Amino acid sequence: MQPVEFFGFASDCTISGKVTMFGERLTDFLNGQERFRVHHVECESLEDGHRAAVDSISVERTDLLAVIATGPRGSQKQRVTLDTSRLQVSIGPYLILGRLHTKPGIDAVASVLKREPMIPFTNATIAYEVAGSIVARDISTIIVNRLLVDWISPTTETASLFPDVPARSQFAAGLHREYGRPSTT
């Protein structure tokens, strides 16, 4: 058991603090727990940016849309060569662009449906609004709760030539999201 930094994304706020995890990777810990405790917590409201600090809170996995991966990466001996696919994910108020690792020859989007709830994306960018301002963060690995994803789409190969440019698939091009307002479509 070891304490690691925790930064999670809920539907209405971000949650930072420390979590005492067991196991080799945060992804495995999150998939193995339906509820866990975060200590030395600070939450930031997405609506108005106000922050609230508490000593500790109990967090349910179903309340987390994504978590920044921290802590150990797992055993080097268990790593295998995998293919990567660049995907876009919309989950609650967050848009994520990152690389999903899959076994060679496996369709990336189909593999998402067969995995445990929390799945890692590497070389990721997450974008969201806090108090009306856009926040975009580049993250080496983000763990996404696949059960709460609104939509997921592969990007085109040409999009991977411009990794710093947001990409939208033809499916997503017609979508428009207004945060804080009910959908009229």
Beta strands, then each sheet from edge to edge (+ up, - down):
strand 1: 2-9
strand 2: 13-21
strand 3: 35-45
strand 4: 51-60
strand 5: 66-68
strand 6: 83-91
strand 7: 94-102
strand 8: 118-130
strand 9: 133-145
strand 10: 151-154
sheet 1: 4+ 3- 2+ 1- 5+ 9- 8+ 7- 6+ 10-
end
